[in-house]
């Protein structure tokens, strides 16, 4: 599978972000991963995003579908989706292309002095996967990366590739946490991890691809970047044969 990771910042203008989506999406990839909240940035810490929330078939999701179709790919990108609580939308990943899937972030970022749950609703704790190019893709969003039980449930549903769009807030130890957790999720699940983040300075950047052995295949810095990698399902098979930790579980 050919993957492309788009590391960039989203603006406060949804129309500008839709245009940026069109500009940045490359051709020649089976899967293109944009960051969390690409439809519109979170804004000042603690601010409401209710006024910019859209339905899952709104302007942003339609643009994702159109961009995917025009580039012959499948696109994952983050947005704020209207919920039953008008004041607290979902933090949603939309997948459009070969698959049409929506994943609402389960673990909200109530940590490091932030309270995402003040302005957003958590999604139902149901793991979401889809099939693409010989892989089963499991979806996670940013803070979800800190919860190994979610990645394990995704793997139990067949995932051998974990995709993690993020807006990982910058700060002391944050890049180290980001890279370490991405590698840990790959190692413990003998799965690929494709983690695409917003770039600095507000966010950490450092988008990366980790293979099922825990090796970093490619990694960005803090600046905007487009990363490409080739994922090989044979590497998953070999890793799980050599290190059958999933089969050896007793709990």
C-alpha positions in Angstrom: 0.0 0.0 0.0 1.2 3.5 -0.9 0.5 6.0 1.9 0.9 9.8 2.1 0.8 11.8 5.3 0.0 15.5 5.1 1.5 17.5 7.9 0.1 21.0 7.8 -1.8 23.5 10.0 -5.5 24.2 9.6 -6.8 27.7 9.7 -9.9 29.2 11.4 -11.5 29.6 7.9 -13.2 26.4 6.8 -13.3 27.5 3.1 -9.5 28.0 3.2 -9.0 24.6 4.7 -11.1 23.0 2.0 -9.0 24.7 -0.6 -5.9 23.6 1.2 -7.2 20.0 1.1 -7.5 20.2 -2.7 -4.0 21.7 -3.0 -2.2 19.3 -0.7 -3.8 15.9 -1.7 -1.3 14.0 -3.9 -2.1 11.4 -6.5 -0.5 8.0 -6.7 -1.3 6.9 -3.1 -3.8 4.3 -1.9 -4.3 6.2 1.3 -3.8 9.9 2.1 -4.0 10.9 5.8 -4.6 14.5 6.9 -4.4 15.7 10.5 -7.2 15.9 13.2 -9.4 19.0 13.0 -8.2 19.8 9.4 -11.6 21.3 8.5 -11.1 24.0 11.1 -8.5 24.5 13.9 -9.6 24.2 17.5 -9.1 28.0 17.9 -8.0 29.5 21.2 -7.8 27.0 24.1 -11.2 26.4 25.7 -13.1 28.1 22.9 -16.3 26.7 21.4 -16.3 25.0 17.9 -20.0 24.5 17.8 -20.6 27.2 15.2 -18.2 25.6 12.7 -19.5 22.0 13.2 -21.0 20.3 10.1 -22.9 17.2 9.3 -21.0 14.1 8.1 -22.3 14.9 4.6 -21.6 18.6 4.8 -19.2 20.8 2.8 -16.0 19.4 4.2 -16.9 15.7 3.9 -18.2 16.3 0.4 -14.9 18.0 -0.5 -13.0 15.1 1.0 -15.0 12.7 -1.2 -14.4 14.8 -4.3 -10.7 15.1 -3.6 -10.4 11.4 -3.1 -12.3 10.7 -6.4 -10.2 13.2 -8.4 -6.9 11.7 -7.1 -8.0 8.0 -7.2 -7.3 7.5 -3.5 -8.9 7.2 -0.1 -8.6 10.2 2.2 -8.8 10.4 6.0 -9.3 13.9 7.5 -10.6 15.4 10.7 -13.6 17.7 11.3 -16.1 18.8 13.9 -19.4 17.0 13.4 -22.8 18.2 14.7 -24.1 16.0 17.5 -27.4 15.8 19.6 -25.9 18.4 21.8 -25.7 21.6 19.8 -23.0 23.1 22.1 -20.7 20.0 22.0 -20.1 18.5 18.5 -18.0 15.4 17.8 -14.4 15.3 16.9 -14.7 13.2 13.8 -12.6 11.5 11.2 -14.2 11.2 7.8 -12.9 8.5 5.4 -14.0 8.9 1.8 -12.8 6.9 -1.3 -12.8 3.2 -1.5 -14.5 3.2 1.9 -17.0 5.6 3.4 -16.5 5.6 7.2 -16.9 8.1 10.1 -15.1 7.7 13.4 -15.9 9.9 16.4 -13.1 10.4 18.8 -13.6 8.3 21.9 -11.0 9.7 24.3 -11.3 13.5 24.7 -8.2 15.4 25.6 -8.9 16.3 29.3 -5.2 16.4 30.2 -2.2 18.7 30.4 -4.4 21.5 31.4 -6.9 21.1 28.6 -10.6 20.0 28.8 -11.7 19.0 25.3 -14.9 17.5 26.9 -16.1 21.1 27.8 -16.7 21.8 24.1 -16.9 18.4 22.4 -18.9 15.1 22.8 -17.1 11.8 23.0 -18.1 9.2 20.5 -19.5 5.8 21.4 -16.6 3.4 22.4 -17.0 1.3 19.3 -13.8 0.6 17.4 -14.0 1.5 13.7 -12.1 -0.4 10.9 -12.3 -0.6 7.1 -10.6 -2.6 4.4 -8.2 -1.1 1.9 -5.5 -2.4 -0.4 -5.0 -5.7 1.4 -5.0 -4.1 4.9 -7.6 -3.7 7.6 -7.3 -0.1 8.8 -8.2 0.9 12.4 -8.9 4.5 13.2 -7.7 6.5 16.2 -7.5 10.2 16.9 -4.7 12.0 18.8 -5.3 11.4 22.5 -6.6 7.9 21.7 -3.0 7.0 21.1 -2.5 7.0 24.9 -5.0 4.2 25.4 -3.6 0.8 24.3 -6.9 -1.0 24.9 -8.4 0.8 21.9 -5.6 -0.2 19.6 -5.9 -3.8 20.9 -9.6 -3.9 20.2 -9.0 -2.6 16.7 -6.4 -5.4 16.2 -8.9 -7.9 17.5 -11.2 -6.7 14.8 -8.5 -7.5 12.2 -6.6 -4.2 12.0 -3.0 -4.5 10.8 -2.7 -0.8 10.2 -3.5 1.9 12.8 -4.1 5.4 11.4 -3.9 8.2 13.9 -4.6 11.8 12.6 -3.7 14.2 15.4 -3.2 17.8 16.6 -0.7 16.8 19.3 -0.2 19.9 21.4 3.4 21.0 21.8 5.1 21.2 25.1 7.8 19.6 27.3 8.2 15.8 26.6 5.4 15.9 24.1 7.4 14.9 21.0 9.0 12.1 23.0 5.6 10.9 24.2 4.2 11.0 20.6 7.0 9.0 19.0 7.3 6.6 21.9 3.5 5.8 22.0 3.3 5.4 18.2 6.2 2.9 18.3 4.7 1.1 21.3 1.3 0.7 19.6 3.1 -0.8 16.6 5.4 -3.1 18.6 2.7 -4.4 21.0 0.2 -5.0 18.1 2.8 -6.1 15.4 1.0 -3.6 13.2 1.9 -0.5 11.1 1.1 2.9 12.6 0.6 5.9 10.4 0.3 9.0 12.5 -0.2 12.4 10.8 -0.2 15.5 12.9 -0.6 19.3 12.5 2.7 21.1 12.2 4.2 23.6 14.7 4.6 25.8 16.6 1.3 25.1 18.4 1.4 21.4 17.6 4.4 19.0 17.6 4.4 17.9 14.0 6.7 14.8 13.7 4.2 12.8 11.6 5.6 9.4 11.2 5.1 5.8 9.9 6.2 2.9 12.1 6.5 -0.6 10.9 5.3 -3.8 12.7 8.8 -4.2 14.2 8.7 -0.8 15.8 11.1 0.8 13.3 10.4 4.4 12.2 10.1 4.2 8.4 9.8 8.0 7.9 9.4 11.0 10.2 8.9 14.7 9.7 10.1 17.6 11.8 7.9 20.4 13.0 7.5 22.2 9.7 4.8 21.4 7.1 5.6 18.3 5.1 4.3 15.5 2.9 5.6 12.1 3.8 5.3 8.9 1.7 5.8 5.3 2.5 5.1 1.9 1.2 3.4 -0.6 3.6 3.9 -4.3 2.9 1.4 -6.8 4.4 4.2 -9.4 4.3 6.0 -7.5 7.0 3.0 -7.8 9.3 2.9 -11.6 8.7 6.6 -12.0 9.4 6.4 -9.8 12.5 3.5 -11.8 13.9 5.2 -15.1 13.1 8.5 -14.0 14.7 6.9 -12.3 17.7 3.5 -14.1 18.2 2.6 -11.9 21.2 -1.0 -11.5 20.1 -1.4 -15.3 19.9 0.4 -15.8 23.3 -2.0 -13.6 25.3 -3.6 -15.1 28.4 -5.8 -12.2 29.5 
